[in-house]
Amino acid sequence: MAERADARHRVVIVGAGFGGLFAAKALRKAPVDITLINGTSYHLFQPLLYQVATGILSEGEIAPPIREILKRQDNVDVRLGWVDDVDVEAKTVSASALGIDYTVPYDSLIVAAGASQSYFGNDDFAEYAPGMKSIDDALELRARIFGAFELADLATDPAEIERWLTFVVVGAGPTGVEMAGQIAELAHRTLHGQYRHIDPRKARVLLVDALPAVLNTFGDELSTRALRQLHLLGVEVELESKVVGVDRTGIEVETPRGRERIESMTKIWAAGVAAPALSRKLADAAGASVDRAGRLEVNPDTTVPGHPEIYAIGDMMSLDRLPGVAQVAIQSGRHAAGQIKRRLAGKETGQPFTYFDKGSMATISRFSAVASVGRLRLSGFIGWLMWLAVHLLYLVGFKNRLTAVLHWFVSFIGTGRSERVSTVQQAFARAAMREYGEPVVAGRAGERAGERAAGPAAGRETEPAGRAPESIGSPTAQETAAR
Ligand SMILES: Cc1cc2nc3c(=O)[nH]c(=O)nc-3n(C[C@H](O)[C@H](O)[C@H](O)COP(=O)(O)OP(=O)(O)OC[C@H]3O[C@@H](n4cnc5c(N)ncnc54)[C@H](O)[C@@H]3O)c2cc1C
């Protein structure tokens, strides 16, 4: 491949999630100029989003600024922007941020745009059952969850109180299990004794899944242990139950007993992922294919067919049925960086990406987790210690690790939750975006409105006209948010 003689090799990386960030770090000492373009100004540690949604951690602890992480890496230029097009002939990417459009040329391109939420063709469910993919999602869920207890306390009709105190989590994978477990702990432990008109311990937490097991990919043994621990926490698990309808006040489910309705004001969607729109765009531009989930089908070395200079990695790549987990993204990011370094060193490239499975884990409640590492199957406290160690290792930044540990101390040893503040803007965001449009977030055309660009302007756009920010304690606010 012809290199420009006059300048250093230009690498553009799209996405600063696990894949993009680790690729950039792996190129630290390489003779390249990197432009790292990300739709938000922060790197998001998605595995802990549920802790933001349930008031354990602050959003800052799981979303450090990309610039700060890479400030000592001189060969990286971090740019805010949503990449909406790749010109594979001209070798440029086009991006936009808050109404500013720009184009960046590349010699090598690494695309690591992750995945977005899938409602399996029922996108209207999103209005009443937010997903868990972004900081916006987590803050909105936090507002809805804590707001539900406030409104239950104000309600006088027993049926209404029950509706506010019923929480339905759809999807019994790791995210759903963690979410259900944390809401149960919140209701039964943290909030106990804080309300005068309701008993939060009477809250119902339901976990619904169409499959016959929780944590389906963890195998029978851990799945059974997780189910037992969920039952001990008081979570009602409805398996082989398919959600067929979601509305403001409840959810319709096809269960083995027949079609049933669950009255609930707070629904959380933790099922299904789909590739971002950029995946199909890039595939079309490069003449490549996507799989059923829209993920780009790559060569064994993670390059896009016909384009040895373009790598698609992480959640958005389809290769050997690898799962959409952080380790696949990290390792494929490092692999792509390694291939670029080899090429620049004049070495042979095209080595296939080999994934080293370090195992998987999910927490169920404080001091209780399940972990599968090689042949080892751990659960309970030992599983939880392992979970703690791994999350501390991969949380980015010493400061974040320190404050996360403090907050875990508050929540797990004590009974508190350090982050219970919610604002009307957070609860209203989705409805307001729908009503007023997304004038400044233009870069994600074709995608569901989930993650928003960072920056004060984006926040301002979410505030409904004529309403001053106020506490979520207002019934009008929460009722409207839940609508
Ligand atoms: C709630 C939740 C819990 C999870 N728990 C676990 C867990 O416990 N263990 C585990 O291993 N995995 C877990 N995962 C999966 C894991 O987070 C992903 O596999 C991993 O983040 C994938 O990394 P990535 O770099 O491919 O994508 P991401 O980390 O999603 O990063 C993609 C980045 O690209 C940016 N981006 C997207 N589109 C564009 C664009 N067009 N232009 C510019 N920037 C763009 C995004 O802003 C984002 O920063 C979880 C995921 C979720 C959502």
The ligand as an SDF file (V2000), in Angstrom:
LIG
                    3D

 53 58  0  0  0  0  0  0  0  0999 V2000
  -25.5340   -1.9560   30.3060 C   0  0  0  0  0  0  0  0  0  0  0  0
  -24.3670   -2.7480   29.7650 C   0  0  0  0  0  0  0  0  0  0  0  0
  -23.6770   -3.6200   30.5960 C   0  0  0  0  0  0  0  0  0  0  0  0
  -22.5980   -4.3440   30.1040 C   0  0  0  0  0  0  0  0  0  0  0  0
  -21.9280   -5.1860   30.9500 N   0  0  0  0  0  0  0  0  0  0  0  0
  -20.8500   -5.8420   30.4990 C   0  0  0  0  0  0  0  0  0  0  0  0
  -20.0730   -6.6560   31.3810 C   0  0  0  0  0  0  0  0  0  0  0  0
  -20.3960   -6.7990   32.5740 O   0  0  0  0  0  0  0  0  0  0  0  0
  -18.9710   -7.2730   30.8810 N   0  0  0  0  0  0  0  0  0  0  0  0
  -18.5970   -7.1400   29.5720 C   0  0  0  0  0  0  0  0  0  0  0  0
  -17.5790   -7.6880   29.1760 O   0  0  0  0  0  0  0  0  0  0  0  0
  -19.2980   -6.3910   28.7280 N   0  0  0  0  0  0  0  0  0  0  0  0
  -20.4180   -5.7320   29.1510 C   0  0  0  0  0  0  0  0  0  0  0  0
  -21.1250   -4.9480   28.2830 N   0  0  0  0  0  0  0  0  0  0  0  0
  -20.7120   -4.8850   26.8660 C   0  0  0  0  0  0  0  0  0  0  0  0
  -19.5280   -3.9670   26.6880 C   0  0  0  0  0  0  0  0  0  0  0  0
  -19.7610   -2.7340   27.3240 O   0  0  0  0  0  0  0  0  0  0  0  0
  -19.3070   -3.7870   25.1990 C   0  0  0  0  0  0  0  0  0  0  0  0
  -19.0450   -5.0450   24.6380 O   0  0  0  0  0  0  0  0  0  0  0  0
  -18.1490   -2.8560   24.9160 C   0  0  0  0  0  0  0  0  0  0  0  0
  -18.4010   -1.5800   25.4380 O   0  0  0  0  0  0  0  0  0  0  0  0
  -17.9150   -2.7650   23.4200 C   0  0  0  0  0  0  0  0  0  0  0  0
  -16.8740   -1.8660   23.1600 O   0  0  0  0  0  0  0  0  0  0  0  0
  -16.8540   -1.0670   21.7900 P   0  0  0  0  0  0  0  0  0  0  0  0
  -15.6220   -0.2590   21.8140 O   0  0  0  0  0  0  0  0  0  0  0  0
  -17.0770   -1.9970   20.6760 O   0  0  0  0  0  0  0  0  0  0  0  0
  -18.1430   -0.1480   21.8450 O   0  0  0  0  0  0  0  0  0  0  0  0
  -18.5580    0.9220   22.9290 P   0  0  0  0  0  0  0  0  0  0  0  0
  -17.8900    0.7080   24.2220 O   0  0  0  0  0  0  0  0  0  0  0  0
  -20.0370    0.9400   22.8780 O   0  0  0  0  0  0  0  0  0  0  0  0
  -17.9970    2.2710   22.3400 O   0  0  0  0  0  0  0  0  0  0  0  0
  -18.4630    2.8170   21.1680 C   0  0  0  0  0  0  0  0  0  0  0  0
  -18.0970    4.2720   21.1730 C   0  0  0  0  0  0  0  0  0  0  0  0
  -18.3100    4.7970   19.8870 O   0  0  0  0  0  0  0  0  0  0  0  0
  -18.9830    6.0220   19.9680 C   0  0  0  0  0  0  0  0  0  0  0  0
  -19.7250    6.1200   18.7270 N   0  0  0  0  0  0  0  0  0  0  0  0
  -20.7430    5.3600   18.2900 C   0  0  0  0  0  0  0  0  0  0  0  0
  -21.1190    5.7200   17.0750 N   0  0  0  0  0  0  0  0  0  0  0  0
  -20.3030    6.7310   16.7140 C   0  0  0  0  0  0  0  0  0  0  0  0
  -20.1920    7.5300   15.5540 C   0  0  0  0  0  0  0  0  0  0  0  0
  -20.9850    7.3450   14.4990 N   0  0  0  0  0  0  0  0  0  0  0  0
  -19.2750    8.5130   15.5390 N   0  0  0  0  0  0  0  0  0  0  0  0
  -18.4570    8.7220   16.6020 C   0  0  0  0  0  0  0  0  0  0  0  0
  -18.5180    7.9910   17.7200 N   0  0  0  0  0  0  0  0  0  0  0  0
  -19.4260    6.9890   17.7720 C   0  0  0  0  0  0  0  0  0  0  0  0
  -19.8260    5.9330   21.2100 C   0  0  0  0  0  0  0  0  0  0  0  0
  -20.0850    7.2160   21.7330 O   0  0  0  0  0  0  0  0  0  0  0  0
  -18.9310    5.1090   22.1220 C   0  0  0  0  0  0  0  0  0  0  0  0
  -18.0790    5.9240   22.8710 O   0  0  0  0  0  0  0  0  0  0  0  0
  -22.2130   -4.2100   28.7480 C   0  0  0  0  0  0  0  0  0  0  0  0
  -22.9150   -3.3410   27.9150 C   0  0  0  0  0  0  0  0  0  0  0  0
  -23.9790   -2.6150   28.4120 C   0  0  0  0  0  0  0  0  0  0  0  0
  -24.7230   -1.6690   27.5090 C   0  0  0  0  0  0  0  0  0  0  0  0
  1  2  1  0
  2  3  1  0
  2 52  2  0
  3  4  2  0
  4  5  1  0
  4 50  1  0
  5  6  2  0
  6  7  1  0
  6 13  1  0
  7  8  2  0
  7  9  1  0
  9 10  1  0
 10 11  2  0
 10 12  1  0
 12 13  2  0
 13 14  1  0
 14 15  1  0
 14 50  1  0
 15 16  1  0
 16 17  1  0
 16 18  1  0
 18 19  1  0
 18 20  1  0
 20 21  1  0
 20 22  1  0
 22 23  1  0
 23 24  1  0
 24 25  2  0
 24 26  1  0
 24 27  1  0
 27 28  1  0
 28 29  2  0
 28 30  1  0
 28 31  1  0
 31 32  1  0
 32 33  1  0
 33 34  1  0
 33 48  1  0
 34 35  1  0
 35 36  1  0
 35 46  1  0
 36 37  1  0
 36 45  1  0
 37 38  2  0
 38 39  1  0
 39 40  1  0
 39 45  2  0
 40 41  1  0
 40 42  2  0
 42 43  1  0
 43 44  2  0
 44 45  1  0
 46 47  1  0
 46 48  1  0
 48 49  1  0
 50 51  2  0
 51 52  1  0
 52 53  1  0
M  END
$$$$
